[in-house]
Amino acid sequence: MEEQVFPGHPDVMDADLADDFGTIPRLELMKPLLRRIVDPSRLYPIQSWLEYAVEEPGGKGRGKRTTQARPPWVEA
């Protein structure tokens, strides 16, 4: 993860969005928030948003399940 952090900006990460956050380590995204936010009720929606799996419609057969960067409380 260190190679993805910009020098001088430890809380900014470069990410490839083609996989809808599927390859980004979620714990690394949560660490800066855990240091700054003390109210668990504020952290839970963010964590749910990062872990929420959705089913993407596929061309044939079943859709593909993926982790998407859309909070569970936001309708598709």
C-alpha positions in Angstrom: 0.0 0.0 0.0 2.9 2.4 0.7 3.7 2.6 -3.0 0.2 3.9 -3.6 0.4 6.7 -1.1 1.5 10.0 -2.5 4.7 11.4 -0.8 3.8 14.1 1.7 0.1 13.2 1.7 -0.3 9.9 3.7 -4.1 9.9 3.5 -4.4 10.3 -0.3 -4.4 7.2 -2.4 -4.3 6.6 -6.2 -6.8 4.0 -7.2 -7.9 2.3 -10.4 -11.7 2.5 -10.5 -12.2 -0.1 -13.2 -12.8 -2.7 -10.6 -15.2 -0.6 -8.5 -12.9 -0.6 -5.5 -12.7 -4.4 -5.6 -8.9 -4.5 -5.4 -8.4 -1.7 -2.9 -7.7 -2.9 0.7 -10.6 -1.5 2.6 -8.7 -1.6 5.9 -6.2 0.8 4.5 -9.1 3.2 3.5 -10.6 2.9 7.0 -7.4 3.5 9.0 -7.3 7.3 8.4 -11.0 7.6 9.3 -10.5 5.4 12.4 -7.9 7.9 13.6 -10.1 10.9 13.1 -13.7 9.8 13.7 -14.6 8.6 17.2 -18.3 8.1 16.8 -19.0 4.5 15.6 -22.4 5.5 14.2 -20.5 7.6 11.7 -18.0 4.9 10.8 -20.5 2.1 10.3 -22.2 3.6 7.1 -18.8 4.2 5.6 -17.6 0.7 6.3 -20.9 -0.7 4.9 -20.4 1.3 1.8 -17.0 -0.1 1.2 -18.1 -3.7 1.8 -21.5 -3.6 0.2 -21.7 -6.3 -2.6 -24.1 -5.7 -5.5 -25.0 -7.9 -8.4 -24.1 -6.4 -11.8 -26.3 -7.6 -14.6 -24.4 -9.8 -17.0 -25.0 -10.6 -20.7 -25.7 -14.3 -20.3 -26.6 -16.3 -17.2 -26.2 -14.9 -13.8 -24.9 -11.5 -13.0 -21.6 -10.9 -11.5 -21.4 -10.1 -7.7 -19.0 -7.3 -7.0 -18.2 -4.9 -4.3 -19.3 -1.5 -5.5 -18.6 2.0 -4.2 -22.3 2.7 -3.6 -23.7 3.0 -0.1 -26.4 0.5 0.8 -28.9 3.3 1.6 -28.6 4.8 -1.9 -30.9 3.3 -4.5 -29.4 2.1 -7.8 
